[in-house]
């Protein structure tokens, strides 16, 4: 990851806006965390599937279906963020 600060620490142009947007995004994530809200993928990752299969003894497709069902009842349609 590149450092967007030029030598001397002065920022100009888009780097100021980019840094401000990043700071805002990080603030939003902190508020979500403090509220007990987690941001996750819309589909389970391979690691999530493996963990679900190991814990529940279900197939990958069963774990994927359970994951999707939890997202739906957790606040709306699975596609709500797309």
C-alpha distance (Angstrom), angle and dihedral (degrees) to the residues before:
residue distance angle dihedral
X1 . . .
X2 3.76 . .
X3 3.76 124.0 .
X4 3.80 109.3 -117.7
X5 3.80 93.8 -158.0
X6 3.80 114.2 99.7
X7 3.81 119.4 -136.6
X8 3.78 109.8 -69.5
X9 3.79 92.6 31.7
X10 3.81 97.3 -96.0
X11 3.78 116.6 140.2
X12 3.75 126.8 -155.4
X13 3.79 138.9 177.7
X14 3.79 118.7 -17.2
X15 3.80 94.7 2.1
X16 3.82 89.7 67.6
X17 3.80 91.7 50.4
X18 3.80 91.6 42.6
X19 3.78 91.8 51.3
X20 3.81 91.7 46.2
X21 3.81 90.7 51.1
X22 3.81 91.5 47.3
X23 3.80 90.9 49.7
X24 3.80 90.0 49.7
X25 3.82 91.4 48.9
X26 3.81 90.7 50.3
X27 3.82 90.1 49.0
X28 3.82 90.1 52.2
X29 3.81 90.9 50.1
X30 3.81 90.3 49.9
X31 3.82 91.2 52.5
X32 3.80 90.6 48.8
X33 3.80 90.9 50.0
X34 3.81 91.9 48.1
X35 3.81 88.0 51.1
X36 3.80 92.3 52.1
X37 3.80 93.9 -110.1
X38 3.79 120.5 139.1
X39 3.79 126.0 -157.6
X40 3.79 112.4 -142.8
X41 3.77 142.0 164.6
X42 3.80 119.5 -79.7
X43 3.79 88.3 -126.6
X44 3.81 125.3 38.4
X45 3.79 116.4 -102.3
X46 3.79 121.1 -125.8
X47 3.82 88.7 -101.4
X48 3.82 90.4 52.8
X49 3.80 90.7 49.7
X50 3.82 92.2 49.4
X51 3.81 91.5 49.0
X52 3.80 92.3 48.6
X53 3.79 91.9 47.4
X54 3.82 91.4 49.5
X55 3.80 94.7 48.6
X56 3.80 100.2 40.4
X57 3.79 102.0 26.1
X58 3.81 89.6 -128.6
X59 3.79 128.8 138.2
X60 3.80 120.9 -99.8
X61 3.80 90.6 -105.3
X62 3.82 91.7 51.6
X63 3.81 90.9 49.7
X64 3.82 90.6 47.4
X65 3.83 90.4 51.1
X66 3.81 91.6 48.8
X67 3.81 91.0 48.6
X68 3.81 91.7 51.7
X69 3.80 91.4 46.9
X70 3.81 91.0 53.0
X71 3.80 90.9 51.8
X72 3.80 91.7 50.5
X73 3.80 95.0 52.2
X74 3.78 91.2 40.0
X75 3.76 93.7 73.9
X76 3.77 116.3 -39.9
X77 3.74 143.2 -50.5
X78 3.80 119.4 -2.4
X79 3.82 87.6 -125.8
X80 3.80 94.7 53.8
X81 3.83 93.9 110.2
X82 3.79 98.4 45.5
